[in-house]
Amino acid sequence: MYRVSSHAGFTLIELLVTITVFGIMLAIGIPGASNWLLANRARGVSEFYAEGFGMARREAISHNTASRISLTPNPNTGQMDWQVDLCYVGADTQCLPDQQGWSSTDAPSANDPLGEAGYRSVFRSADALPSAEVLQPSVLPAGSSQVYYTALGWVNTNFDERLTQLRLDPAAKYLHEVPAVALSITLAGMATKCDPTVTSHDNRACPP
């Protein structure tokens, strides 16, 4: 015959203590986990833009022609979408900013040697990024939105108001979770990360 232990199961007091401890852990852990996830997403924003600048440079080199990246405001997040276009010089275009002939997401460049099978522009939406209420983008010089690349992957300095730096600053409430970061576009066409909050004497500082 088996005996049933009188100590089996939880008493009411033990159950209440367990629930209380569990509640405290949730109260502490969930906000912390949410902040951690948000911080990680915010840190990934710079990678989103770095991918665009890197693609624009690579496509120029691989196709041996001019390319550009254009940043446009995203109405949903306040971040910026980007698009990479190519252009081939021909009798009807010199691949200047205001000229027709650049590729689009629907059609290749007018002078693309592959014709209709040629390169179509690549567009990336910023819909999935944290909103500008978490991480605010800004550009230097103010009002700039494009970088043009030569066939060698260097920045084309013949165009005025070219974008030289993209800065991402956290909102005040996220200052301790999300660091400020900037992408500086070198003349060699590389997008390098820098810290816009430190002085020029620090090797992490952004170029002037």
N, C-alpha and C positions, 0 to 999 in steps of 0.2 A: 504494500500500500504506500503511495507517494504522499508526502506532506507538502502542502503549499506554504511557501515561506510567508511569514507575516510582514516581511520587509520588501516584498515585490512591488514594483511600480513606484510612482512619485506621490509624495504627499502634496497637499494643496500648497503648503508653504514653499516646498521645493519647486513646484511648477511656477509659482508667482515669481520666485527669485530668478529662475531660468528665463522667463519672459522679460523680466526687467533688464537683465544683463543683455539679452538679445536686442532689446529695444535700444539700449545705450550704444551697442556696437553698430546698429544700423544708423543711428543719428550721427555718429562720428564718421562711419565708413562711407556711406553713400555720397554725402557732399564732397568728401575727399576724393572718391573715385570719379565723381563727375568732373571735378576741377582737373584731375589728372588727364582724363580723356579729352577734355576741352583743350588743355595745354598742348597735348600731343597733336591734335587736329590743327591748332594754330601754328605750331612749329612746321607743319607740313605745307603751309601756304607758300612759303618761300620756294619750296621744291616745285610747286605747281608752276610758278613763274620762271624758275630756272630752267625747267623743261622746255618752255617756249623759246627762251633766248638761245638755249643750246640747239634746239631743232632748227631755228632760223639760220644759225651759223653752219650747221652740218649740211643742210639742204643746199645752201649756196655753194659750198665746196663740192659736194657730190654731183651736183648738176652743172657746175662750172658756169654759174650765172648769178645775177643779182637776186637777193631775197630781202624780205622785210618782215618784221613782226609788228603788229598793231594791237594796242590795248584799248578796250572799250568798256565803259561802265556796265556792270551787271545789275539790272534793275531789282533783282530779288535779294541779293546779299550785300550790295554795295562794294563788293570786290570788283575785279576786272577780268573779263574774258580776254582771250588772246587768239590771234589768227596769224599763220605764217603763209606768205605768198611768194611766188617766184615770178620773174619777168625776164624775157629774152629780148635783147636789143634787135631791132629790125628797122626797115625803112619807115615804118609807121610809128615807132616809139623808141625813145632813148631811156626808158624805164625811170622817168622822173616821177616824183610823188603824185602830181595831179594828172598824169597821163593815163589813158586807157592802155590795156595790154597786159596788166598784171593778172595772174591767175585768180580764180575764185573757188569757192567750195563746189561750184556747179560746172566750172569749165577750166581747162588749162590755159596757160598764157597764150596770147595770140600767135607768138612765134615759136612755140614749143616744138622742137624737132620731132617729137613723137605724135604730134597732132592731137587728135581726140583722146588718145591713150596716154597723154602726157600728165604731168603733175597737177593735181588739184589741191587747192589750199587746205590746210589743216586748221580746224577751229576747235578750241577747248572752252567749254562753259565753266564759269566759276560758281555754278549753282550749289555744288556740294561743299564749298568752303565755308568756314565760320563767317558770320556776318561782320560787317565793318564796325558793329557795336562791340565786337571783341577785339578785332585787329584791323586798324585803319590804314589803307594804302595811300601813299602820296608819291608824287614823282618830281624829279629835278631834271631840267628846269620846269617850273610850274607850267602846266598846260601842255607839256610834251606828251606824246603817246606812241611814238614809233622809233624803231631803230632799223636802219638800212645797212645791208651787208654787201660787200663786193664778192666777186667770184672766188676770191682767196680767203673769204671768211673774216676779213677785217671790216671794221665799221666804216661806212662811207661818210666822211666828214664834210662832204660838199653840200649836204642838206641842212638847212637851218632848223633850230629847235629840236634837235635829236635828243631822245631820252638818254640820260647818262646815269641815273640812279632811281631805283624803285625802293621806297622805304615802307616798312610795315611796323606800326607802333601800336602796342596794346592799349586798350582802354584802361582808365585809372583803376578800376576794380580788379583788373587782371595783371597788374604790374609785377606781382610777386610770382605769378605762375607762368607768364609768357614773356620771354625776352624780346626787346626790340631788335629788328634785323633789317639789313638793307642789301640789295643786290646792286653792285656797281658794274657798269658795262665798260670794259676796257677797250682801248682802240684796237686791240687784237681780236675783239669780238667776244671775249669771254665774260660770263656773268659770275662775278666773285662775291661771296658773302662777306659782309663787314658789319661792325657794330657802330651804329650812328650815335651812340650815347657816350663814347669815350673820346679822349682828346687825340690829336694828330700824333702825339708822341707814343701812343700805344700801337703795337703792330696789328691790332684788331680793328683799328680805326678805318673809316671810309676815306678814300682819297678826296682832296678838296675839290 
